[in-house]
Amino acid sequence: MPLLLLVLSVTWAAWTVLVDFFLVPAVFQTIPDFFLAGEMGIQVFSRLNRLEFPLACIMLALLGWRLRSYPKLKWLLPINLVLVGIAGIYLFSLTPKMIELTRAWEYADKMGTLGAQGHVDIQQQHQTYHRVYVITDTIKLALLILQASCLGVFLSRRQQ
């Protein structure tokens, strides 16, 4: 079970790095239309969110199910609860709000009403949600790396 948690943590951290630091920036660098690039980025994040939430739940369930066999790993429980929470926030709140705001922003831009009363807030809200996403993704990545590192140490000590 610790080995499986290690593999899942490393896999999740790796695809987060791949998407955040390589895939999405490449999309915005190669597609000149901001809204088209944004739509593709949102599609990537939406699919990722649909993978993250079940994975976080599986990791938490595995940990809870096998905790009696590995009592030294009980400190992983809060980490995995936070990971489930972050994945849930992405899937059920943050990503849908970003999709909605991006569509409203694009519509206002096409209609020429972007600077009109109320529409200027769309860009500010979008940036706020984007900052929240960056902060929570940083926390998620740090927790996954911490968990993977500690599981690696735990497994290496058990083999000695």
C-alpha positions as CSV (number, residue, x, y, z in Angstrom):
1,M,0.0,0.0,0.0
2,P,2.7,2.6,0.7
3,L,4.3,1.7,-2.6
4,L,1.0,2.2,-4.4
5,L,0.5,5.6,-2.6
6,L,4.0,6.6,-3.7
7,V,3.4,5.7,-7.3
8,L,0.0,7.5,-7.3
9,S,1.5,10.6,-5.6
10,V,4.4,10.8,-8.1
11,T,2.1,10.3,-11.1
12,W,-0.3,13.0,-9.9
13,A,2.6,15.4,-9.2
14,A,4.2,14.6,-12.6
15,W,1.1,15.2,-14.6
16,T,0.5,18.5,-12.7
17,V,3.9,19.7,-13.6
18,L,3.5,18.6,-17.2
19,V,0.2,20.4,-17.6
20,D,1.0,23.6,-15.5
21,F,4.5,24.2,-16.7
22,F,4.7,22.8,-20.2
23,L,1.3,21.9,-21.9
24,V,-0.8,25.0,-21.0
25,P,2.1,27.5,-21.6
26,A,2.7,25.8,-25.0
27,V,-0.9,26.3,-25.9
28,F,-0.8,30.0,-25.2
29,Q,2.5,30.4,-27.0
30,T,1.3,28.6,-30.2
31,I,-2.3,29.7,-30.5
32,P,-2.5,33.4,-31.1
33,D,-6.2,33.8,-30.3
34,F,-6.4,34.3,-26.6
35,F,-9.9,32.9,-26.2
36,L,-9.2,29.8,-28.3
37,A,-6.1,29.1,-26.3
38,G,-8.0,29.7,-23.1
39,E,-10.7,27.3,-24.2
40,M,-8.1,24.6,-24.9
41,G,-6.5,25.3,-21.5
42,I,-9.8,25.0,-19.8
43,Q,-10.5,21.7,-21.6
44,V,-7.2,20.3,-20.4
45,F,-7.9,21.4,-16.8
46,S,-11.4,20.1,-16.9
47,R,-10.2,16.7,-18.0
48,L,-7.4,16.8,-15.4
49,N,-10.0,17.7,-12.7
50,R,-12.1,14.7,-13.6
51,L,-9.0,12.5,-13.0
52,E,-7.8,14.3,-9.9
53,F,-10.9,14.0,-7.8
54,P,-11.4,10.2,-8.1
55,L,-7.6,9.7,-7.7
56,A,-7.6,11.8,-4.5
57,C,-10.6,9.8,-3.2
58,I,-8.9,6.5,-4.0
59,M,-5.7,7.6,-2.3
60,L,-7.6,8.6,0.8
61,A,-9.6,5.4,0.8
62,L,-6.5,3.3,0.4
63,L,-4.9,5.1,3.3
64,G,-7.9,4.7,5.5
65,W,-8.4,1.1,4.6
66,R,-4.8,0.1,5.4
67,L,-4.0,2.5,8.2
68,R,-4.1,-0.2,10.9
69,S,-1.4,-2.1,9.0
70,Y,0.8,1.1,8.8
71,P,0.1,3.2,11.8
72,K,3.3,5.3,11.2
73,L,1.6,6.7,8.1
74,K,-1.4,8.2,10.0
75,W,0.1,11.7,9.5
76,L,-0.7,11.2,5.7
77,L,-4.4,11.4,6.5
78,P,-4.7,15.2,6.8
79,I,-2.6,15.6,3.7
80,N,-4.9,13.4,1.7
81,L,-8.0,15.1,3.1
82,V,-6.6,18.4,1.9
83,L,-5.8,16.8,-1.6
84,V,-9.4,15.6,-1.8
85,G,-10.6,19.1,-0.8
86,I,-8.4,20.8,-3.4
87,A,-9.5,18.4,-6.2
88,G,-13.1,18.9,-5.2
89,I,-12.8,22.7,-5.3
90,Y,-11.3,22.4,-8.7
91,L,-13.9,20.1,-10.1
92,F,-17.1,21.5,-8.5
93,S,-16.3,25.2,-8.1
94,L,-13.2,26.8,-9.5
95,T,-13.0,25.3,-13.0
96,P,-16.8,25.8,-13.7
97,K,-16.5,29.4,-12.5
98,M,-13.5,30.0,-14.8
99,I,-15.3,28.4,-17.7
100,E,-18.3,30.7,-17.1
101,L,-16.2,33.8,-16.7
102,T,-14.2,33.0,-19.8
103,R,-17.3,32.6,-21.9
104,A,-18.8,35.9,-20.5
105,W,-15.5,37.7,-21.1
106,E,-15.3,36.4,-24.7
107,Y,-19.0,37.4,-25.3
108,A,-18.4,40.9,-24.0
109,D,-15.3,41.2,-26.1
110,K,-17.2,40.1,-29.3
111,M,-20.1,42.5,-28.5
112,G,-17.7,45.3,-27.8
113,T,-19.1,45.8,-24.3
114,L,-16.0,44.7,-22.4
115,G,-15.3,48.2,-21.0
116,A,-19.0,48.7,-20.2
117,Q,-20.4,49.0,-16.7
118,G,-20.0,45.6,-15.0
119,H,-18.1,43.8,-17.8
120,V,-14.7,45.2,-16.6
121,D,-15.3,43.0,-13.5
122,I,-15.2,39.9,-15.6
123,Q,-11.4,40.3,-16.2
124,Q,-10.7,41.0,-12.6
125,Q,-12.8,38.1,-11.4
126,H,-11.1,35.8,-13.9
127,Q,-7.7,36.9,-12.7
128,T,-8.7,36.4,-9.1
129,Y,-9.8,32.8,-9.8
130,H,-6.7,32.2,-11.8
131,R,-4.6,33.4,-8.8
132,V,-6.6,31.1,-6.5
133,Y,-5.9,28.3,-8.9
134,V,-2.2,29.0,-9.0
135,I,-2.0,29.1,-5.2
136,T,-4.0,25.9,-4.6
137,D,-2.0,24.1,-7.3
138,T,1.2,25.1,-5.6
139,I,-0.1,23.8,-2.3
140,K,-1.3,20.6,-4.0
141,L,2.1,20.1,-5.7
142,A,3.9,20.7,-2.4
143,L,1.7,18.2,-0.6
144,L,2.2,15.6,-3.3
145,I,6.0,16.0,-3.2
146,L,6.1,16.0,0.6
147,Q,3.9,12.8,0.6
148,A,6.0,11.1,-2.1
149,S,9.3,12.0,-0.4
150,C,8.1,10.7,3.0
151,L,6.7,7.5,1.5
152,G,10.0,7.0,-0.3
153,V,11.9,7.4,3.0
154,F,9.4,5.1,4.8
155,L,9.8,2.4,2.2
156,S,13.6,2.7,2.1
157,R,13.8,2.3,5.9
158,R,11.5,-0.7,5.8
159,Q,13.8,-2.5,3.4
160,Q,16.9,-2.0,5.5
